[in-house]
Amino acid sequence: MKIVREYLAKVTEMRRQIRSNKKYSCIEEFVLKNGKEFTSQNGEKLKRGRMKQCFKNAYHLAEDFNLIYVEGYASFMGLGFPVLHAWCVGKDGNVYDPTWKNGGEYFGVPFDLMYVRKIILRRERFGVIDNVEMGFPLLAGKDTDFKNTEVARAIAKGRGCELGLQAQT
C-alpha cells in the first residue's frame, strides 16, 4: 500500500518548490497531511453508481447508509496511478466504493457529512477538496470544521482500531 502515499509525497515535494499563498501547496499535500490509508475489501456488494461521478455516488451512499464520506486519492486495479476519488468507510473501517468495483489502494480524508452538505449546497457541485469556485478553502486553511469528529475522537483516544483507523505519523 505504498503507491498512493508515495505519489502524494512526490507531488507535494515538487509543488512546495513553487511558491504558494495557501497553507497547503496542492490537493495532494492536504490529503497527505490530513488523510490516512484505508484498506479495500473488494468484496462488498454495492449497487454501483456511474463512473466519473464518484463524489456524487459516495455522498449519496454516505447519506443513505450512515457511512463516513472520504475524499482523497485511490488507485484502480489496472490503471496504475492514483486519481482524485471519493468513497465511503464504515464504522468497521472497510471501504465501500460505490463507483469502482476493483479499487486498489485508498488514502483520503474522512469528512464530516454536515460539512460536505454545506459545501455541495454552496458550490452547487459534488466534491469538497477540489473547490475552485470558493477559492480552495481547505487548501487555504480557511475551513477547519471539515473533519469527521467521530473519527478524530477515536484516534485521539487511541481507539482508532475500533473504527479500523490508525493515527498517521
Backbone bond lengths (Angstrom), bond angles and torsions (degrees), N, CA, C in turn:
res aa  C-N    CA-C-N  psi(-1)  N-CA   C-N-CA  omega(-1)  CA-C   N-CA-C  phi
1 M - - - 1.464 - - 1.528 108.50 -
2 K 1.285 116.00 56.25 1.454 118.84 -176.35 1.511 114.36 -118.58
3 I 1.287 118.54 -17.25 1.461 120.84 -174.29 1.525 110.94 -61.52
4 V 1.318 117.88 -47.83 1.461 120.72 -176.39 1.524 110.41 -67.15
5 R 1.335 118.24 -47.88 1.466 121.44 -179.77 1.538 110.90 -60.61
6 E 1.312 117.36 -43.38 1.467 120.88 178.99 1.523 111.14 -63.50
7 Y 1.318 116.48 -41.50 1.464 120.83 177.21 1.526 110.19 -59.04
8 L 1.331 116.88 -48.92 1.466 121.29 -179.29 1.529 110.97 -59.85
9 A 1.320 117.03 -43.33 1.471 121.05 -179.46 1.523 111.71 -65.23
10 K 1.320 117.73 -41.76 1.463 120.87 -179.17 1.528 112.25 -67.88
11 V 1.321 116.55 -43.87 1.465 119.70 178.53 1.527 109.78 -63.99
12 T 1.334 116.93 -42.19 1.463 121.22 179.18 1.524 110.66 -60.70
13 E 1.312 116.91 -46.16 1.468 121.04 179.62 1.529 110.79 -59.75
14 M 1.306 116.70 -43.60 1.463 121.38 179.86 1.532 110.93 -65.82
15 R 1.322 117.17 -45.79 1.471 121.27 -177.13 1.521 112.94 -70.40
16 R 1.324 118.50 -28.23 1.469 121.02 178.96 1.523 111.47 -66.58
17 Q 1.310 116.98 -20.83 1.458 120.56 177.96 1.522 111.43 -73.89
18 I 1.320 115.83 -19.08 1.462 121.39 176.70 1.518 106.64 -94.53
19 R 1.305 117.19 131.84 1.466 119.46 -178.63 1.513 110.85 -61.88
20 S 1.325 113.48 141.39 1.458 120.01 178.69 1.517 108.36 -140.27
21 N 1.314 116.93 140.68 1.452 120.53 177.86 1.526 110.99 -94.35
22 K 1.321 116.67 14.40 1.458 121.53 -179.28 1.533 110.30 -108.58
23 K 1.318 116.65 159.51 1.460 121.91 177.99 1.527 110.54 -60.11
24 Y 1.322 115.51 -40.76 1.462 121.37 178.64 1.520 108.20 -112.52
25 S 1.315 116.85 134.74 1.461 121.09 -175.49 1.527 113.32 -70.71
26 C 1.333 116.56 -22.03 1.463 120.59 -176.95 1.524 109.45 -164.86
27 I 1.315 115.35 170.57 1.463 121.04 178.34 1.527 110.13 -59.42
28 E 1.306 116.22 -40.46 1.464 120.49 -178.46 1.529 111.46 -59.92
29 E 1.334 117.48 -40.56 1.466 120.19 179.17 1.533 110.82 -66.55
30 F 1.333 116.85 -42.19 1.460 120.36 177.40 1.527 110.43 -57.39
31 V 1.329 116.66 -46.96 1.464 121.14 -179.00 1.525 110.37 -65.74
32 L 1.319 117.60 -43.93 1.463 121.43 -179.09 1.529 111.32 -60.55
33 K 1.329 117.28 -41.64 1.466 120.94 -175.80 1.528 114.07 -83.60
34 N 1.316 117.92 -20.74 1.462 120.58 -177.31 1.525 114.01 -115.35
35 G 1.321 116.55 -6.62 1.458 119.99 -174.31 1.508 113.81 -104.10
36 K 1.294 114.09 -174.47 1.458 122.44 178.58 1.520 109.36 -151.98
37 E 1.321 115.47 166.06 1.457 121.22 177.25 1.520 110.10 -80.08
38 F 1.307 115.27 142.83 1.457 121.70 174.45 1.520 107.43 -127.58
39 T 1.309 116.13 147.62 1.453 121.30 -177.67 1.521 110.40 -104.14
40 S 1.317 114.92 128.48 1.462 120.55 177.96 1.514 109.32 -85.68
41 Q 1.312 115.52 136.74 1.465 120.81 176.07 1.524 110.84 -92.75
42 N 1.329 116.57 -20.66 1.465 123.73 -179.07 1.520 114.24 51.54
43 G 1.330 117.18 15.57 1.450 118.46 179.55 1.515 111.97 -117.13
44 E 1.329 115.87 -1.49 1.464 117.82 -175.60 1.527 110.21 -66.81
45 K 1.293 114.05 141.80 1.458 120.72 179.22 1.524 107.63 -97.41
46 L 1.301 116.79 102.69 1.457 122.41 -178.63 1.506 110.42 -128.93
47 K 1.300 114.71 148.87 1.457 118.93 168.15 1.527 105.22 -77.52
48 R 1.305 116.58 120.71 1.463 121.15 -176.51 1.516 110.74 -82.38
49 G 1.325 114.96 142.07 1.452 121.13 173.10 1.516 109.66 -86.39
50 R 1.307 115.86 -175.00 1.465 120.34 -179.61 1.530 111.38 -71.07
51 M 1.312 115.14 142.87 1.463 120.80 173.98 1.533 108.16 -61.73
52 K 1.310 116.48 151.91 1.469 125.10 179.78 1.533 112.33 67.55
53 Q 1.332 116.93 15.31 1.461 121.07 175.03 1.531 109.56 -129.86
54 C 1.331 115.45 39.92 1.460 120.29 -173.48 1.525 112.81 -62.32
55 F 1.342 118.50 -37.03 1.468 120.86 -178.35 1.533 110.46 -65.22
56 K 1.307 116.43 -42.70 1.467 121.83 177.45 1.527 109.99 -67.09
57 N 1.327 116.47 -47.18 1.461 120.93 -178.91 1.529 111.40 -59.26
58 A 1.321 116.71 -46.39 1.470 121.01 -178.32 1.523 111.41 -67.64
59 Y 1.326 116.63 -39.63 1.469 119.69 179.06 1.530 110.21 -60.23
60 H 1.317 117.02 -48.44 1.464 120.26 -178.40 1.533 111.71 -65.35
61 L 1.322 117.14 -37.95 1.464 119.89 178.14 1.531 110.30 -65.00
62 A 1.325 117.01 -42.73 1.465 121.09 178.50 1.521 110.87 -61.77
63 E 1.320 116.46 -44.46 1.471 121.49 178.75 1.525 111.48 -63.03
64 D 1.309 116.84 -47.81 1.466 121.63 -172.88 1.528 113.62 -71.77
65 F 1.349 117.01 -30.36 1.460 119.74 -173.42 1.528 113.91 -122.43
66 N 1.337 116.65 15.62 1.461 121.45 177.36 1.534 111.94 54.05
67 L 1.324 115.26 47.54 1.459 121.52 178.35 1.525 109.58 -102.10
68 I 1.315 116.21 169.16 1.457 122.35 178.67 1.530 108.30 -89.67
69 Y 1.336 116.20 125.39 1.470 122.82 179.91 1.527 108.19 -82.86
70 V 1.331 116.31 131.61 1.470 121.93 -177.89 1.523 109.39 -130.92
71 E 1.344 115.65 135.51 1.473 121.63 170.27 1.513 107.96 -122.35
72 G 1.307 115.06 143.07 1.452 120.52 178.83 1.510 109.96 175.81
73 Y 1.307 115.34 -143.16 1.456 121.15 179.57 1.521 109.45 -119.58
74 A 1.309 114.47 143.23 1.458 120.72 179.62 1.513 108.94 -144.52
75 S 1.308 114.47 157.77 1.460 119.74 175.04 1.527 108.39 -111.65
76 F 1.285 114.43 142.76 1.463 123.02 -179.44 1.517 106.59 -103.29
77 M 1.323 116.24 130.08 1.465 119.36 -179.55 1.526 109.47 -52.02
78 G 1.317 115.64 123.44 1.449 120.35 178.75 1.517 113.79 96.30
79 L 1.348 118.12 -17.38 1.460 120.44 -179.82 1.519 111.06 -81.41
80 G 1.339 117.32 -42.13 1.447 121.03 173.09 1.517 116.81 92.00
81 F 1.326 118.95 -16.68 1.461 119.27 178.10 1.530 109.01 -139.39
82 P 1.329 116.79 151.01 1.462 120.58 -176.81 1.525 112.66 -73.85
83 V 1.328 115.02 149.18 1.467 121.92 176.59 1.524 108.91 -134.16
84 L 1.336 115.80 155.55 1.454 121.27 174.98 1.522 107.94 -62.79
85 H 1.330 116.20 131.31 1.462 119.91 -170.17 1.530 109.60 -153.59
86 A 1.315 117.01 162.79 1.468 122.96 174.84 1.520 109.39 -131.46
87 W 1.331 115.32 144.48 1.451 122.91 179.43 1.523 108.01 -154.35
88 C 1.296 116.78 -177.00 1.468 121.26 178.12 1.519 109.27 -123.66
89 V 1.322 114.06 159.27 1.453 121.14 176.29 1.523 107.01 -131.08
90 G 1.321 115.19 137.57 1.454 119.92 176.49 1.512 110.51 -86.34
91 K 1.304 116.40 170.52 1.463 120.88 177.87 1.525 111.30 -64.09
92 D 1.330 115.77 -16.89 1.458 121.14 176.18 1.530 112.12 -81.91
93 G 1.343 116.88 -4.58 1.457 121.31 179.43 1.518 114.12 88.68
94 N 1.329 117.10 -4.40 1.468 120.51 -178.98 1.522 111.27 -77.37
95 V 1.328 114.92 143.89 1.462 122.17 175.60 1.522 109.04 -79.20
96 Y 1.326 115.26 134.17 1.456 122.60 172.74 1.524 106.08 -122.31
97 D 1.309 115.56 103.27 1.460 121.09 -175.40 1.523 109.31 -103.86
98 P 1.333 116.66 107.81 1.462 119.67 -176.56 1.527 114.09 -80.71
99 T 1.328 117.31 2.26 1.460 120.38 -177.60 1.524 111.86 -113.89
100 W 1.314 116.28 -48.59 1.468 121.29 -177.40 1.522 110.90 -101.25
101 K 1.311 115.56 136.48 1.466 120.39 174.74 1.526 110.39 -85.84
102 N 1.319 117.42 -30.61 1.465 121.43 -174.57 1.520 112.51 -118.91
103 G 1.329 117.18 50.43 1.455 120.15 176.58 1.517 110.11 -66.36
104 G 1.321 115.35 147.18 1.462 120.23 -179.76 1.515 111.44 -103.56
105 E 1.324 115.86 -95.03 1.454 121.71 179.88 1.526 110.15 -95.13
106 Y 1.322 116.11 144.55 1.462 122.64 179.44 1.528 109.18 -130.62
107 F 1.325 116.56 131.35 1.469 122.00 175.78 1.523 106.22 -140.97
108 G 1.329 117.01 113.88 1.455 117.94 -174.77 1.511 114.48 -157.16
109 V 1.325 114.01 178.30 1.456 124.06 -177.47 1.525 109.09 -104.34
110 P 1.340 117.56 121.00 1.466 119.69 174.24 1.528 109.30 -74.76
111 F 1.308 116.81 127.67 1.465 121.37 -176.30 1.516 111.87 -108.32
112 D 1.316 115.09 147.48 1.448 121.90 170.72 1.526 107.20 -68.30
113 L 1.309 117.65 128.68 1.467 121.04 -174.75 1.529 112.10 -65.67
114 M 1.327 118.04 -30.71 1.474 120.29 176.03 1.531 110.09 -63.71
115 Y 1.323 116.51 -39.75 1.464 120.72 177.36 1.532 110.01 -63.36
116 V 1.321 116.78 -44.71 1.468 121.46 -179.66 1.527 109.81 -59.98
117 R 1.330 117.15 -46.68 1.475 121.16 178.06 1.520 111.04 -57.28
118 K 1.322 116.31 -46.90 1.470 121.83 -178.38 1.528 110.89 -58.36
119 I 1.307 117.25 -45.39 1.473 121.16 -178.39 1.531 110.49 -68.83
120 I 1.317 117.84 -42.78 1.467 120.57 179.52 1.535 109.92 -59.77
121 L 1.312 117.20 -43.66 1.468 120.46 179.90 1.526 111.78 -65.62
122 R 1.317 117.09 -39.39 1.473 119.98 -178.70 1.522 112.45 -70.75
123 R 1.310 116.43 -42.44 1.476 118.07 -175.63 1.522 113.40 -94.33
124 E 1.314 116.17 -10.69 1.460 122.45 179.37 1.524 112.32 60.10
125 R 1.314 115.03 35.21 1.465 123.26 177.26 1.517 107.89 -150.77
126 F 1.321 116.71 154.89 1.456 120.93 176.72 1.524 109.58 -83.11
127 G 1.319 116.10 153.64 1.454 122.86 -179.60 1.518 111.11 101.15
128 V 1.332 116.13 145.26 1.464 118.57 -176.50 1.526 115.30 -121.72
129 I 1.308 119.44 -31.70 1.470 119.80 -175.03 1.521 111.26 -74.44
130 D 1.315 117.63 -51.90 1.463 122.07 -177.75 1.533 108.52 -83.10
131 N 1.337 114.77 76.46 1.459 121.30 -169.39 1.532 111.30 -116.55
132 V 1.297 117.41 72.79 1.460 122.34 -179.30 1.523 111.62 -66.47
133 E 1.331 116.89 -32.37 1.471 120.88 -176.97 1.527 112.18 -59.47
134 M 1.323 117.59 -33.22 1.463 122.00 -177.99 1.530 112.23 -105.93
135 G 1.336 117.22 12.75 1.464 120.92 177.77 1.522 114.33 77.31
136 F 1.325 117.54 29.74 1.470 123.27 178.21 1.534 112.29 52.42
137 P 1.333 118.51 61.75 1.469 120.45 -176.31 1.527 114.19 -61.34
138 L 1.317 118.59 -30.82 1.459 119.63 178.09 1.525 111.17 -70.83
139 L 1.327 116.65 -42.25 1.460 119.90 179.49 1.523 111.59 -67.22
140 A 1.325 116.24 -33.07 1.466 120.86 179.85 1.522 112.12 -77.29
141 G 1.326 117.07 -12.30 1.459 120.67 -178.38 1.519 113.02 80.95
142 K 1.334 117.25 12.29 1.469 121.67 -178.75 1.526 111.81 -75.08
143 D 1.318 117.37 -38.48 1.460 121.43 -179.56 1.527 108.92 -95.77
144 T 1.316 115.55 121.71 1.465 119.59 178.52 1.529 111.73 -118.87
145 D 1.313 117.06 -1.66 1.459 121.44 -177.58 1.532 112.60 -96.17
146 F 1.318 116.93 26.48 1.459 121.24 -173.78 1.520 114.26 -88.98
147 K 1.325 117.49 -20.65 1.458 119.63 -171.59 1.519 112.43 -72.68
148 N 1.317 114.25 144.11 1.451 120.26 175.61 1.523 106.72 -73.30
149 T 1.322 117.63 112.23 1.459 121.76 -172.79 1.520 112.44 -65.39
150 E 1.308 118.60 -32.64 1.464 120.68 178.13 1.523 110.29 -62.78
151 V 1.324 116.48 -43.17 1.454 121.35 178.98 1.525 109.80 -66.59
152 A 1.345 117.48 -46.61 1.461 121.56 -178.34 1.531 110.93 -61.01
153 R 1.327 117.40 -43.46 1.474 120.86 179.89 1.522 110.99 -63.49
154 A 1.315 117.26 -43.56 1.465 120.66 -178.67 1.522 111.07 -62.97
155 I 1.336 116.50 -41.27 1.460 120.41 179.57 1.525 109.97 -67.95
156 A 1.343 117.54 -44.55 1.462 121.93 -178.42 1.528 111.40 -61.88
157 K 1.322 117.30 -35.16 1.462 120.71 -179.12 1.527 112.06 -87.51
158 G 1.323 116.62 5.12 1.451 120.24 -179.57 1.523 112.75 72.04
159 R 1.327 117.01 18.13 1.453 121.86 -179.29 1.521 111.18 -106.44
160 G 1.305 117.56 21.13 1.452 120.31 -178.22 1.512 113.13 -58.23
161 C 1.340 115.74 -28.59 1.459 118.44 -179.21 1.528 111.01 -63.97
162 E 1.352 117.58 -24.10 1.459 119.69 176.86 1.521 111.23 -64.89
163 L 1.332 116.03 -27.53 1.456 120.33 177.44 1.521 111.20 -104.71
164 G 1.322 117.27 6.95 1.450 120.85 -176.81 1.513 112.12 74.18
165 L 1.359 116.62 28.67 1.457 121.25 -174.47 1.514 110.67 -119.73
166 Q 1.318 114.52 156.93 1.455 121.29 174.69 1.508 107.99 -137.40
167 A 1.332 116.17 147.99 1.465 120.26 175.54 1.515 108.67 -68.39
168 Q 1.314 116.45 144.54 1.459 121.17 178.84 1.512 109.55 -86.42
169 T 1.315 116.48 141.67 1.470 121.22 177.24 1.487 110.83 -109.04
